[in-house]
Amino acid sequence: MKRFKFKKFIIALAPMAGVTDFAFRKICADFGADMVVTEMVSIKALDNKSIKTNNLLREESSALRACQLFGRDAEAINRVLKNEVFNKFDYIDFNCGCPAPKIVKNGDGCTMMKNLEKTRAVILALVNATDKPVSVKFRLGIDGNENYIQFAKMCEECGVSFLTLHARTREQGYAGNVDKTAYKKLIDAVKIPVLWSGDIKTKQDVEYAKEIGCAGVMIGRNALGNPEIFSTLKNKKPPYCKKQAIINHLKMLKTQFKTERTLVAYFKKHLMWYVRASKNATLIKQKILEFTTLKQIENLIDEL
């Protein structure tokens, strides 16, 4: 197996469904994210030529670029990975960690950790279908079986280049704290790089991840409305202020959404994250909930 190693410690934007759109990925890269990852992208939907799904693969950031896929159809994987749209990405990530009921019910996400041999066939198909490095993102386990070490070794045997562990079980969702001891156990168990996902908030968190041998960290919920976290963690001056980030985000999204109604409905959640540290945030968020037009959003941004 070809050995893989990052050139430096990675501070990455984690994939988040309905959140890490191309505009937000670009902004986080502007603020210092070394790698950005798309939202979860359905292999089945890509195979069915879904325009909406294909739009998730738009990429304009300056960072290392990863596309996160999910699905179980090996034949579809072979067809989909032939698409030239993947040429723009540096890595292909495979989701085996999503705890969302809809995803789990369909046999994807965390459910992939249940039957290792079936999942082995899918991951092998993915590794063999592309010449790009393949990573797998997963959790401690599901249904009371914390088999993350066994699962990781299977991934390594398949030729996966690096791993990302979110050290919570499927049942935990995003509640409680990650199991910090799990990362070191995983690092000691495999020979490929391991990224830490979950609860990264401070420089001390990053330093601890470095100390135990992680190749990098992924930041998800703590980056919501807060792209500055990447500049802060890297001791760098932000390229522009938060207000400008909001303006840029909305401006880029205008080029993708076909109607004002859908754009407003989508951007309101991002706007609520952006303003949550503002003075009178509760009142501002109540106003945002009632917005129905772009003019209302733009007037609020002017007032910030």
N, C-alpha and C positions, 0 to 999 in steps of 0.2 A: 504494500500500500504506500502511495506517495505521501510523504510527511508534509504537514501543513503547519505554518507558524505565522502569527501576525507579526508585522514589523515593529509594532509598539503596543503598549497597553491600550485597549479599546474602551472608549466611553461611548456607548451607542444608544440610539432611540429605539426602544422596544416596539414590536408590532402591536397595534391596538385596533381592533375592528371598529369601524365607524369613527376613527379618530386620526390615525396617521395618514391622512390624505397627502397628495404630492406637495401641496403648498406648505403644510405643517412640517413635512420632512425637510423641505428646502430651508425653512426658517430655522429649524433645529440645527441643521448643518451650518448655517450662517453663524449661529451662536457657539459652534464648536463641537457638535456631535461628530465623532469619527466615522460612525456608520449609522445609516438609517434603514429601517425595514418597513416594507409596505404593510397595509392591512392584510388580514388573512384573505387569500385568493383561492377560490374554488377551482380545482382541477376539472371537475365535471362541467362547471359553467364555462370555463375557457374552451373545453372540448366542444361545447354546444354553441360556440361563437357568440357568447353573450357580450354585447357592446358595453353594457353597464359594468360587467366584471372586467372587461379588457381596459376600461378607463382607470381601474385601480392601479394599473401598471404604468401610468404616466409617471415620468421621473425627470426631475430637473435639478436635483441637489448636487452639490460639489463633493459630498462625502462618499465613502464606500457605500455601495448600494446593494441591498439584499431584497429579494422577493420572497414572501412567505406563502407557501402553498399548503393546501390541505385536501385530502381525498384518499380513496383506497383502490382506485381502478388503475392497475399497472399498465394496461394497454392504452388508456387515456393519457397516462403520464408520458409514454413514449411519443404519442402524437403531439401533445401540447408542448413538450420541451423542444420540439423542432421549430417552433415559432420564433422568428427573428426578434420579436419584442423582448426576449430574454437577453439579447446581446448587450443591452444597456446595464445589466446587473452584474455585480462582481460575485455574488453568492446566491445560492438557492437555499432557503430555509424551509424546513418541513415541520408543520405544527402537530405535535403530539401532546399538547398541554392545555388546550382551551377547555375550561370547565363549564362553559355555557350549556344549559340544558338542551337547547335545540341542536347544538353541534354534537354533544354526547349521545343524544337519542339517535342520531343518524349514524353512529358508529365512528365518528371522527374525533379529533382533538384528544382528550385524555383517554378515550376508549381504546385508542391505539396501543396503550400500555397493557391492556388485558391479555391479548394473545400475541406473544412475541414472534412466533413463527409466521403468522399471517402478516404482521407488520414488517418482519424481515424481508418478505417478498416485495412489499411496496417500496421500502427504502432502497433495496437493491435495484429495483427498476428505476428509481429516481437517480441514484448514483451513476448507473450505466447509461442513462438517457442524456447526460450532460457532461461537458468537460469542465464545468465550473465547480468550485468547492461546494459541497452540500453540508448543511448543518441541520441539527434537529433540536427543537425546543420542547421540553417536557417538564413534568412535575415529579413529586416524590412518589406518587402512585394514585390508585383509585380503588374504591370499595375496600378500604382497609389493608390493601396489599402494597406496602412501600417497596417496590421492586426497582427503584431508579438505578441502582448499581447494575443489576442484571440487564436492565433495558439499555443502559449506556454502553455496556460491553457488546451487546448485540449490534448497536449502531456502529461502534468502532469496527467490528468484524465486517460490516457491510461496506466499509470504505468511507464513512462519514468523516469530514475534515475537522469539525469542531462541534461542541455541544453547548447548549444553554439550558441551565437548570433554574426553574422557579421552585424554590424549596418550600412549597406548600402542597398538600394533597388536593385532589379534586374536590373533596368534601369541604375543605377549608375555604375554597374560593379565594377571596382576597382578604379574609379575616385573620386576625391574630398576627403573629410575627413569623417570618420565615425561619426555618431551622438552619441556623448558621453553621452548625457542625456538619451538615450534609455536603456542603461545597468541598470541604477539605477531604472528606471521605471519597467523594467522586473523583477529585483530582488525583488522589493516591491510587485509585482503581483503574484509571485509563491512561493512555499515553498521548491522547489528542487534547488540544486546548479546551478549556472549560470557561464559559462566561457565566457570571453571576447575574441573575434577574430576580428582582424583588427587594423592596425596602431600601434602595440606595437613595440616600438623602443628603449626606454630608461628605466633606473631604475625608473625614475619619472612616466613613464606610468604604470609600474607594481605597484608602490606604490599607485597610484590613483585607480587602479582597486581593490586593497586590501581595501582601505579606504571605497569605496562605497559598499563593501560586495561581490565582485566576488570571486568565489572559485578558480579561476585561469585564466590564459591567454593562448591563442594559437598564435603562431608566424608562419606566412606563408612566404610571399614574402621577409620579412626582414631576413630570414634565408637562402635565396638562395645564395649559395657559401660562406655562412657566419655562419657555425655552432658555431663559437666562441661567437655568441650572447648569447647563453645559459650560458656559463661560465661567461661572462661579467655581465649579469643580476643577477647572483647568487653570484657574488664576489668570484669566484673560479678560480684557475689557470687552464688554458687549459691543457688537458692531453697530447697534442702534437701540433705541429705547423700546419699551413694551408697546407704547402707542403706535410706533411705526411698524412693529411686528404685526399688530392687529390690522393696520391698514394694508400691509403687504399681503397678509393672509387672505383677506376679503377680496382684494384686487385680483389675485391669482385664481381664486375660486370662481370669480365671475366668468372666467374664460372656459369653464368646464360645465357649470350648471346651465341647463337650457331655459329654466323659468325662474322668475324672481321668487315665487312661492317656495320652490324646493330649496333654493339657495338660503333663503331666510330661515326656513325650518331647520336646515342643517347647521348653519353658522351660529345660531343662537346658543347652542351648547358650548361651542368653543368660546364665544363671547362671555358666557357665564364663568367659564374657567379663567379667562383672562382678567376678569374684574374681581375675582374672589378675595384678593388681598387689598382691594381699594377701600377707602373710607366710605362708609355707608353701603358696603357691598350687598347687604341683605336687601335694601331698598332698590338698589340698582338691578339686582337679579330679578326682583319682582316685576320691574318695568320691562326687562328683557323678555320675560315669559309672555307678555302681552303683545310683543312686536309682531307685525304682519307685513311690514314693508322694509325695503332696503334703506329708504330715507330715514326711518326711525333708527335703524342701526347706525347709519352714517352720522346722524345728529348726536347720538350718544358718544360715538368715538370722538367727535369734535370736542365734546365736553370733558373728556378724560384728561 
